Amino acid sequence: MKISDSKVLVTGGSLGIGKATARMLVEQGARVVITGRGEERLKAAAAEIGAIPLVFDISDLEQIPAKATECLELLGGSIDVLVNNAGIGDFPILGEITAEHFDKVFRTNVYGLALLTQEMVKPMKAQQSGTIINIGSTASLKGFARGSVYSASKFAVRSMTQCWQGELRRDNIRVCLVNPSEVTTAFNSGDRKEREAVSNKLDGDDIAHSILAVISMEDKGFIPELTVWATNPF
């Protein structure tokens, strides 16, 4: 699809992959709404990259329909691309896992993502076009020590992506899972500050470039899943 003049929502857009993706989309002429929980940081990021801020905690499931309506109003009543980037992690070892660990992570990574997509797919179906990008992880493909909660959430996102592909292709809506490997962003950093870039490791721009490549493919085709690894991060 043509990115210029498209209307896009990027969740978790104040930092990392989300911010980099929103910036590149704006640079190519898209109208972009970004969401985030921290109002000050979100508004600063939006001003920096030329996006529209929408303060929104996707784990607050009850507010999703109202926030979806607000987002569509900010975009002018329609949407072309949804980038489901907002996500959190928690990494307890087996023996220390509680129901609260699962509830916390799944409310953002799975429940919120699914319920927001459910709202945003309505105008996409009405216009018979759209692209949905779910940000997974290499943890969507293989578990790891201390990954029981986080990896399970990303396996769920991978499964939902495949289900939505089956449901939405006849509506000309493309659904893609993008799986980053380790990326030097603020994800899982205690102070929510971006980590310093490392020359041989992936950063937000690398994943954003991959996302834009998926979006900009002609609408007659789509990439169901894309995994991005650093060539030599060792």
C-alpha positions in Angstrom: 0.0 0.0 0.0 1.0 3.6 -0.4 2.2 5.0 3.0 1.8 8.7 2.0 -1.5 10.0 3.2 -2.3 6.8 5.0 -3.9 6.8 8.5 -2.0 4.8 11.1 -2.3 3.9 14.8 0.9 2.8 16.6 0.4 1.6 20.2 3.3 2.0 22.6 4.6 4.8 20.4 6.6 6.9 22.9 9.7 4.7 23.0 11.7 2.1 21.1 10.2 0.2 18.1 6.9 2.1 18.3 8.5 5.5 18.3 10.9 4.6 15.5 8.1 3.2 13.4 5.8 6.2 13.9 8.7 8.6 13.0 9.4 6.7 9.7 5.7 6.6 8.8 5.4 10.4 9.5 8.5 11.0 7.4 6.8 9.2 4.5 3.6 11.3 4.8 1.3 9.2 7.0 -1.0 10.7 9.6 0.0 8.8 12.8 -1.6 8.5 16.2 0.7 7.1 18.9 -0.4 5.8 22.3 1.3 5.4 25.6 0.6 5.4 29.4 2.9 8.3 30.4 1.3 11.6 29.2 4.4 13.7 29.5 6.7 11.3 27.6 4.0 10.6 25.0 3.4 14.2 24.2 7.1 14.9 24.0 7.6 12.0 21.6 4.7 13.1 19.5 6.0 16.6 19.3 9.5 15.4 18.3 8.3 13.1 15.5 5.2 14.9 14.3 2.6 12.3 15.5 -0.7 12.8 17.3 -0.6 11.7 21.0 -3.4 9.7 22.6 -2.9 8.8 26.3 -4.1 5.3 26.6 -3.2 2.3 28.8 -4.2 -0.7 26.7 -4.4 -2.9 29.8 -7.4 -0.9 30.9 -9.8 -3.1 28.9 -12.9 -1.2 29.8 -11.8 2.0 28.1 -10.8 0.4 24.8 -14.0 1.1 22.9 -14.0 4.8 23.8 -10.3 5.2 23.1 -10.7 3.4 19.7 -13.5 5.9 18.9 -11.3 8.8 19.9 -8.4 7.5 17.8 -10.6 7.2 14.7 -11.8 10.8 15.3 -8.2 11.9 15.4 -7.4 10.1 12.2 -10.5 11.6 10.4 -12.9 8.7 10.7 -10.9 5.8 9.1 -7.7 3.8 9.6 -5.4 2.1 7.1 -2.8 0.5 9.4 -2.8 -0.7 13.0 0.6 -1.5 14.6 0.1 -3.4 17.8 3.4 -2.6 19.4 2.5 -2.0 23.1 3.8 -4.8 25.3 5.3 -5.6 28.6 7.3 -8.5 30.1 7.6 -10.3 33.4 10.1 -13.2 33.9 9.6 -15.3 37.0 11.1 -18.7 37.1 8.9 -21.8 37.5 8.2 -22.2 41.2 7.7 -18.4 41.6 5.0 -17.8 39.0 1.6 -16.5 40.3 -1.7 -15.8 38.6 -0.9 -12.1 38.9 2.1 -12.5 36.6 -0.1 -13.9 33.9 -2.9 -11.4 34.4 -0.5 -8.5 34.3 1.3 -9.5 31.1 -1.7 -11.0 29.3 -3.9 -7.9 29.9 -1.5 -5.9 27.8 0.1 -8.3 25.4 -3.0 -10.4 24.6 -6.3 -9.1 25.9 -5.8 -5.5 25.2 -4.2 -6.2 21.8 -7.1 -8.4 20.8 -9.9 -6.1 22.0 -8.3 -3.0 20.4 -7.9 -4.8 17.1 -11.5 -5.9 17.3 -12.5 -2.3 17.3 -10.1 -1.1 14.6 -11.0 -3.9 12.2 -14.6 -2.6 12.0 -13.7 0.4 9.7 -11.2 -1.7 7.9 -14.0 -4.2 7.0 -16.3 -1.3 6.0 -13.7 0.1 3.5 -12.5 -3.4 2.5 -8.8 -2.7 3.1 -6.3 -2.5 5.9 -3.1 -3.8 7.3 -2.6 -5.1 10.9 1.0 -5.5 12.2 1.3 -7.5 15.4 4.7 -7.2 17.1 5.6 -10.6 18.4 9.1 -11.7 19.4 11.5 -14.5 18.8 9.8 -15.7 22.1 6.8 -16.3 19.8 8.8 -19.1 18.2 10.8 -20.7 21.1 10.6 -20.6 24.8 13.6 -19.8 27.1 14.5 -19.9 30.8 12.3 -17.6 32.8 10.1 -17.1 29.7 7.0 -19.0 30.9 4.8 -15.9 31.2 6.2 -13.6 28.5 6.8 -16.3 25.9 3.3 -17.7 26.5 1.8 -14.3 25.7 3.8 -14.0 22.5 2.8 -17.5 21.4 -0.8 -16.4 21.9 -0.2 -13.3 19.7 1.3 -15.6 17.0 -1.8 -17.8 17.2 -4.2 -14.9 17.0 -2.3 -13.5 14.0 -2.8 -16.8 12.2 -6.5 -16.9 13.1 -7.1 -13.3 11.9 -5.3 -14.1 8.6 -7.8 -16.8 8.1 -10.7 -14.6 9.0 -9.8 -11.3 7.3 -8.2 -12.1 3.9 -11.6 -12.1 2.2 -12.0 -8.5 3.4 -8.7 -7.5 1.8 -7.2 -7.0 5.3 -3.6 -8.1 5.7 -2.3 -9.4 9.1 1.4 -9.8 9.7 3.5 -10.9 12.7 6.9 -9.2 13.1 9.2 -11.0 15.5 12.2 -9.0 16.6 15.1 -10.7 18.4 16.9 -8.7 21.1 16.6 -5.0 20.4 18.4 -2.2 22.3 15.3 -0.3 23.4 13.7 0.6 26.8 11.8 -2.7 26.9 12.2 -4.4 30.3 14.5 -1.6 31.5 13.6 -0.5 35.0 13.8 3.2 34.4 12.0 3.1 31.0 14.9 4.8 29.3 16.3 3.8 25.9 19.4 1.7 26.1 22.4 2.8 24.2 22.7 1.5 20.7 25.3 -1.3 20.1 26.8 -1.5 16.6 26.3 -5.3 16.2 22.8 -5.5 17.8 19.4 -4.5 16.5 17.8 -1.2 17.4 14.3 0.3 17.0 15.1 1.7 13.5 16.0 -1.8 12.2 12.6 -3.2 13.2 10.8 -0.1 12.0 12.4 -0.5 8.6 11.1 -4.1 8.5 7.6 -3.0 9.5 7.5 -0.3 6.8 8.7 -2.9 4.2 5.7 -5.1 5.1 3.2 -2.2 5.0 4.5 -0.8 1.7 4.1 -4.1 -0.2 1.4 -3.9 -2.9 -2.0 -4.8 -1.4 -2.4 -7.8 -3.6 0.1 -9.7 -1.4 1.1 -9.8 2.3 3.9 -11.3 4.4 2.3 -13.5 7.1 5.3 -13.6 9.4 8.7 -11.9 9.5 11.5 -12.6 12.0 14.5 -10.2 12.3 17.8 -11.3 13.8 21.0 -9.5 14.3 23.7 -11.0 12.0 26.4 -11.3 14.7 25.4 -10.0 18.1 27.9 -12.2 20.0 
